Amino acid sequence: MLIEIFLPLLMGGALLAGGGEALVRGSAGTARRLGLAPVVIGVLLIGFGTSTPELLTSVEAARLGAPDIALGNALGSNTCNVLLIGGLAAIIAPMTVHKDAFRFDLWIAVTVAVTLALAMVAGPLTPMLGALFLLSLAVYALVALSVGASSAGGPQDTGAHGDEIAPVLWRSLAIALVGLVAALLGARLFVEGAVEIARLFDVSEAVIGASIVAVGTSLPELATSIMAARRGQSELALGNIIGSNIFNILGVIGATLMVGEIAPSSEALLRDLPAMLAATAALVVVILVLGRMSRAIGIALLAGYGLYLAVML
């Protein structure tokens, strides 16, 4: 019985992680061939790409009648991105932060987080709000792409002849497509397993969404940020976190609301939302005030995530 319940969860998590990584590799390869700036690759392509599991999982959860998992997943993932992923990346490979590179995107992340908080306090989250979020995401993506392309120059050549770019582009796109299919299947398995666990152990769906599902769907962000930090690419490591947080609110919650209205639970309002806002504030302090991600800061971030889990459980 337990094996039958946990097996879909484990299989779904593995497919989400593997599919998300393939999606990131394909997206990043495409971005490089098109000549996008490193910050755009980190924030827009990798950040958005690694949030695809959150998107698929939350939409599937809402479709299966588990809106608390859908909302808890998005809120919990943002908290996890900053405190767990940012903390581990800083401990493994401390980073110096170039403030100006992240200033615009960071304030976008703060703005959308505050907007979501006000909407949750005001009442049920409606499909109209979801449409507004998705429209805002499209505008932000277009601006980021335009600025990133103009600052980077042009498409990168792969050899002596320009026509060699096309095969590489197609290969990158194929990898991204395989990753998307794997993430789709993984999202369904993961949600089904999480719902069954919640019912078996009489744990609220909000807790499952903000813990197991949030961490599971954040595995691609974890792998990407740690790898980037080890290579000294702070723009990719932190850009991934910022871009993912923006996408989780505008894209994930926006698309989820198109499935149906969500009335935030008391757990989401009193626990998950304050935790997400606190994590966002911590990110602002680390990047714009401290200007570095030291091991001490990483330990403090991990301690904050441990406190969040202790309060949750």
Rosetta blueprint (number, residue, H / E / L):
1 M L
2 L H
3 I H
4 E H
5 I H
6 F H
7 L H
8 P H
9 L H
10 L H
11 M H
12 G H
13 G H
14 A H
15 L H
16 L H
17 A H
18 G H
19 G H
20 G H
21 E H
22 A H
23 L H
24 V H
25 R H
26 G H
27 S H
28 A H
29 G H
30 T H
31 A H
32 R H
33 R H
34 L H
35 G L
36 L L
37 A L
38 P H
39 V H
40 V H
41 I H
42 G H
43 V H
44 L H
45 L H
46 I H
47 G H
48 F H
49 G H
50 T H
51 S L
52 T H
53 P H
54 E H
55 L H
56 L H
57 T H
58 S H
59 V H
60 E H
61 A H
62 A H
63 R H
64 L L
65 G L
66 A L
67 P H
68 D H
69 I H
70 A H
71 L H
72 G H
73 N H
74 A H
75 L H
76 G H
77 S H
78 N H
79 T H
80 C H
81 N H
82 V H
83 L H
84 L H
85 I H
86 G H
87 G H
88 L H
89 A H
90 A H
91 I H
92 I H
93 A L
94 P L
95 M E
96 T E
97 V L
98 H L
99 K H
100 D H
101 A H
102 F H
103 R H
104 F H
105 D H
106 L H
107 W H
108 I H
109 A H
110 V H
111 T H
112 V H
113 A H
114 V H
115 T H
116 L H
117 A H
118 L H
119 A H
120 M H
121 V H
122 A H
123 G L
124 P L
125 L E
126 T L
127 P H
128 M H
129 L H
130 G H
131 A H
132 L H
133 F H
134 L H
135 L H
136 S H
137 L H
138 A H
139 V H
140 Y H
141 A H
142 L H
143 V H
144 A H
145 L H
146 S H
147 V H
148 G H
149 A H
150 S H
151 S H
152 A H
153 G L
154 G L
155 P L
156 Q L
157 D L
158 T L
159 G L
160 A L
161 H L
162 G H
163 D H
164 E H
165 I H
166 A H
167 P H
168 V H
169 L H
170 W H
171 R H
172 S H
173 L H
174 A H
175 I H
176 A H
177 L H
178 V H
179 G H
180 L H
181 V H
182 A H
183 A H
184 L H
185 L H
186 G H
187 A H
188 R H
189 L H
190 F H
191 V H
192 E H
193 G H
194 A H
195 V H
196 E H
197 I H
198 A H
199 R H
200 L H
201 F L
202 D L
203 V L
204 S L
205 E H
206 A H
207 V H
208 I H
209 G H
210 A H
211 S H
212 I H
213 V H
214 A H
215 V H
216 G H
217 T H
218 S L
219 L H
220 P H
221 E H
222 L H
223 A H
224 T H
225 S H
226 I H
227 M H
228 A H
229 A H
230 R H
231 R L
232 G L
233 Q L
234 S H
235 E H
236 L H
237 A H
238 L H
239 G H
240 N H
241 I H
242 I H
243 G H
244 S H
245 N H
246 I H
247 F H
248 N H
249 I H
250 L H
251 G H
252 V H
253 I H
254 G H
255 A H
256 T H
257 L H
258 M H
259 V H
260 G L
261 E L
262 I E
263 A L
264 P L
265 S L
266 S H
267 E H
268 A H
269 L H
270 L H
271 R H
272 D H
273 L H
274 P H
275 A H
276 M H
277 L H
278 A H
279 A H
280 T H
281 A H
282 A H
283 L H
284 V H
285 V H
286 V H
287 I H
288 L H
289 V H
290 L H
291 G L
292 R E
293 M E
294 S L
295 R H
296 A H
297 I H
298 G H
299 I H
300 A H
301 L H
302 L H
303 A H
304 G H
305 Y H
306 G H
307 L H
308 Y H
309 L H
310 A H
311 V H
312 M H
313 L L
